[in-house]
Amino acid sequence: MNAAISFAAYQAAVDLFPGDRASVFDPLMRRLGYDPTNTTDNISTPEGLGNVAARAVLEFRHRDGANQLGEEVGGKPGVAYSDYTGYKSTNDPMDLRPGSTLDLAAVHDPNRWQQLRYIDASGADFTQPFVGAQWQHVKPFALSDVAQLRSPTGPARFGSAAYESQARALLALSGGLNDEQKMIAEYWADGPHSELPPGHWDLFGQFVSRRDHHGPHRHGVEADVKLFFALTNAVFDASICCWDNKRFFDSVRPITAIRYLFRGRQVRAWGGPYRGTVPMDGAEWLPYQAPTFPTPPFPEYSSGHSTFSAAGAEILKLFTGSDAFGASVTFPAGSSKFEPGAVPATNVTLRWATFSEAANQAGLSRRYGGIHFEQGDLDGRVAGRRVAGLAWARTQRYISGTGDDRDRDD
């Protein structure tokens, strides 16, 4: 069983991350005692069973709408995951490069997403694309239709009281950020080692496996297979549900909405690294993020962190039969990525008694970071829990062997 799983995992990992084959995956296989060059398809052997299983999944997912191979008509030939739907932003890019000023003429519709132009971490002049603009075309695992959980209302509209209220709420959070809130924003931004939200919940799944002593024995391996099959498929469908909202509503990010609403008006907010809370023109507002990555490259509504995390938490609750989590992380003084040496002033520890508490904090973190409005966070949490329920039900049909006609057709 271990050998079959290892060969299947190896084939999948190399397919997704070919550049890491020689440096990461081949050495790992050899440390486990396996020959990574064994590509047999003899299913009477564990190596062959793993290889054949992996190839079947990869063949299906290579043409599932994600455009992993860069072969879809309309995309950039040979460019993995390139958009082939022809998305174009309604607004012109916002220029955040040094010396730039707010250009109101660039905002043609304050309801819609605006690309950002800035200097990235490599020092290059960068203009955001809409990453994943095609994702609503990806074939889901448990959703019967990619739009079945699409919001019936969408985000607040410009000119409404709710639109300005949500912007004021973010300004209040920005102006009152303490060290713990800053570390919450940083920790959940991309995981301890850049796992991003989906991988972050797989880390929590690993924590549960260790905590509950799954171990290397047969029943432990079986438990892990069932856990991660349910968890990763739920998070996968969460991405499709969330990006369907992002593409359909094409909604404005806080950095555009706040600057547009409060241009020429004095506000109090975080002023940038090491500046604390300062008075400023609303047109100068920045989220609590690194200047080389000020806001993610896709629309605001709904929150990916909230959707992924609610889905992950719900699966872990269902699998373990309890909401009890019991994990924590500690940040040494001065370990901030955005304000290194100064934040936090003393050690900060984040603790989560329950999976739900962790998921809620993940959603809230994006409001502390100035990335999402409250509605995008809360609606994402609701959708994530609903996605998890559907994924859990289909997972159990596979495990019990009582799959429906759709399972057999797949």
N, C-alpha and C positions, 0 to 999 in steps of 0.2 A: 504493500500500500504506500509506504513512504517513498519507494523508488518511483512508482507510477506518478505520484503527486509531484515529486521533484522534477521529473522529466517534463511533465506538462507545464509546470510553472516556469521552468527554464525556457521552453519554447515560446511561451507567451511573453516573458520578460525580454528576451532577445528580439522578438518581433517589435515590441513597443520601444525598446531602448537599444537599438543595434550598436550605438557607439560605446556602450558599456560592456559589450560581450567579453572582450579580451581582458579588461581590467577588473570587472566585477563578477560577472555571471559564470564564466569558465572557471576561475579560481574557486568560486563558491561550490560549484558542482564537484570539483576535484577534492575539496576539503570534506565533502560529504561522502566521498568514495565512489563517485559516479563519473563516467566518461562522457563529457559533453559532446563528443563527436559521434556518439552512437545515435543514428537517426533511423534505426530500424522501425518498420511498421508491422512487425510480427506481434499481434495482440495476444499471443500466448506467453509473452514475456512482459514484465512490468514496464520495461523501457519502451517497448513498442506500444503498449496500451496508453502510456502517458503521451507519447508523441502523436499517436492517432487522435486521441481526445483533443489535444491542444490544436492540432491542425484543423479539426472540424470546427472548433469555436472560432479560430482565427479566420478561416475561409468565410464563415458567415459574417463576422464582424468587420471584415475588410470592406464589405459593401452594404453596411447597415445605415448609410446616410451620413456618417461622421466624416467621410472622405479622408480616412487615414492614409491612403496611398496616393492622394492627390490626383485621382483619375476622373473625378466627376466633371462633366461638361459644364463650363462656366467658371470653374475654379482655376487656380494657377497650376499648370501642369507640373506634376512631380512635387508639389508643395503640400506636405501633410496637413490635413485638417483645414485647408484653405476654403474660404467661403465661395460657394458656387451659386448663391441665390441672388447676387447682384445688389446687396444692401448698400445704400448710400445715406449718409447722415443728412437730416434736414438742415442742421446748423453747420456753420463753418467752424473749424477748430478754434479752441481757446488757446492763446499763446501764453505759456507760463515761463518762458525763457527769461533770464535776467534782463532787466530793462524794459520788459513789455508792460503794456497797460491794457485794461479791459476795453474791448471793442464791442460795444453793444450791437453794432450792425451785424456781428457774427451770429447773434442769437435770433434766428428767424422765427422760432417757436419755443417759448420757455417751458413747454410741456415735454419737449423731446430731448433725447440724449445729445450731448455735445462732446466731440472728440477733444482731447487735450494734446498740446504740443509742448514738449519740455526736453531737457537734457537728461538722458537716462544714466544708469549707473556706469555704463561704459564710456560716458562722455559724448555719446552720439546725439545728434538732433533727431528726435523721435516724435512721430505723430501716431496716436493710437488707431488701430483698426477696431472693429467690433469682433472680438474674439468669440467664436462659436455662433456666429450669425446664422449658421445652417443647422444648429443643434435641434431645432424643432422637427427636423426630418429624420432624426435618428430613431431606429426601431427600439421601443422600450422592452423591458422584461415583463412587467405586470400590468402596465397601463394598457387599456384597450384602445385608447386614442390619446395622442400626445396632448391634446387640448382639454381632456376631460376634467382636469383640475384647474383650468385657467380661471383667474379671478373674474367674476361677473361685473365688477366695478372698475378694477384697476386703481391706479394711484390718484391722489388729489390733483385737481386741475387748476391751472393758473387762473387767478381771478377769484378763486374761492377762499373762504376764511380758512379752510383746512390747509390749503397750500401755504399760506403765510404762517399759520400756526406751527406747522411741522418744521418750517425753517427757523422760527424763533426758538423752538424747543432744542434744535441742534446748536444754535448759538449759545443757549444757556448751558448746555453740556460742555461745549468747547471752552466757555469762559470759566467754568468751575472744575476743570479736570484736576484730579489729585493723582498722586503717584500710583496708587493701586489701579485707578481707572486707566491710566496710561499703559500700565503693564498688561491689563486685560486687553486693551486694544492691540498691543503689540503681539502678545502671545497667540491670540486667535487669528491674527492676520494671515499667517501661513504655516502654522505649526512649529514645533520645536526645531525642526530641520528642513523647513520648506516643503512639508508634505501637502500643504493646502487642505482645505476642509475635508474632502473625501478621505484622503489618506490619514488625516488626523483621527477620524473615527475608527479607522482600522488599527491605529495605535492603541486606542482605547479597547478595541476588541482583543488585542494581544494582552493588554493588562488583565482583562477578564479571564482569558485563558490561563494566565499564570496564577491569578488570584484564586481561581476555582480548581486549580490543579488538574488541568486537562492532561498535561504530560505527553510523553512520546508513546505511551501504550496504545493499543488498538482503539479502545473506547475514547481515549483522549484525542486521537487523530480524527476519529469520526465526529466528535463534538466540534472540533475546530472547523472541519469541512462544512458542517451544517451552519455553524455560526457565521463564517465568512461568506458562505454562499448567500445567506439571507441578508447579511449586512451590506455587502458590496452591491448586490442587485438593487437593494432599496436606495442606496446612495446614488447609484447609476440612474435609476428612474427619477430620483429627486432632481438630478441635473437637467433632465429633459423637461420635466414639469416647470422648473424655475426658468430655464432659458426660453420656453414657450412664452411665458409672461414677458420676459425681457424683450423678445423680438416683437411680440404683438403690440405691447404698449410703448416700446421704444422710449422709456421714461427718463426724465431729467435727473442728473445727479445733483447732490447738495451743492457741490462747488459752483455749478452754473446757477442754480436757483437762488442761492444766498447772495451771490455777487450781483445777480440781475435785480433781485428785489431790494437789496440794501445799498446799492451804489449811491454814493453821495450822502449816506447816512452813517452816523457814528454808531459803532457797535463795540462790545467788549468780548474778546475771544482770545484763544491761544494764538500767540503772535509768531510762532515759528520756533525752531530749536533754541533752547536756553533763554527765551524771552518771556516765558510765562504768559499771564493774561494781560493784555494791553488794549487800549482804545485804538480803533482803526476805522478807516472807511470800509464799509461793507464790501466794496469792490475788491478789497485786498484779502478777503478771508481765505484761509487754507484749512483743510482737514488735518487732523493729527496723524500724519503719514510722512514717510520719507520723501523729500523733494524730488528724488529720482524715480518715484512711483507714487504720484499724488492721489490717484484714484484708479480703480480697476478699469480695464478697457472694454466695457460693455454697459448697457443701461442699468438704472437703479432698481427698478421694480421687477421681480421681488428679490429679496436677499438670498443669495446662494448660501452664505454661512448659516442662515436661519433654517433654510429648507434642508440642506445636508445634515445639519446637526440634529434637528428634530427627528428626521428619519432615522439617523444612526442611534439616537437615544431610545427611540421607540423599539427598534429591533433588539437592542441590548436588554431592555426591560422584558420584552416578550420571551427572549431566549432564556434569560436567567430566572424569570418568574418574579423579579423584584426590581424596584427602581434604585436599590442600594448600589452605590458606586465606590466611594471611599478613596478617591485619588487626589493627588495634590501636586503642585509644582512650585518651586521657590526660585525667586530671582534675586541674586546678590545685589547689594547696593552698587549703583553706577552701571548696571548691565544693560540699560536701555539701548536699543538699536537706533532710535531716533534722537535721543539726547544722552549719548554715552558719557559716563563719568559723573553725571549729575542726577539722573533718574534711574531707579528710585533712590531717595536719600538714605534709606535703610532697607534691609532685606524685606521683600514682600512675598508672601505665600498665598497662592490661590488654592482653595480647597473646595471639592464638590462632594457633598454627601450623597447626591443622587445623580443619575444620568440626566434627568430633566433639568436639574440645576445647572449642569455643565452646558447643556444645549441652550438654555435660556441665556446664559452668560455669553455664549458664542454669538447669539443674535444681538444682544445688547452691545457687545464689543464694537460692532460696526457703527453703532450710533456714537459711542465714545470716540471712535476714529473719524467721524465725519463722513462716512461712506454711504450710510443708509438713513432714511427717515424711519420713524416709528412704524408706520403702516407697512412698509416693505419688510421690516423685521417680523412683526406680529403675523402678517398674512403668510409669510414664508414658513413660520413655525407650524401654522395650521396645515398648510399644504404638505409639509414634510411628514407630519404624523399620519395624514391620510395616505400618502404614498407608501409609507412603511406598512400600513395595514394591508394594502393590496399586495405588496411584495411578500410579506409574511405568509399570506394565504396561499399564494402560488408556490412559494418555497415548500410549504407543508405538503402540497399535492405531489410535488416531485419526490419528496422524502418518503411519503407514504405509498407512492406508486399508484395514486388514484388520479393521475392527470386527466384533464379534460381534452376535448377535441383540439383545442388550440395548442395544447402541449404536444400532441401527436403530430399536428401539422408542422410545428416548428422543428 
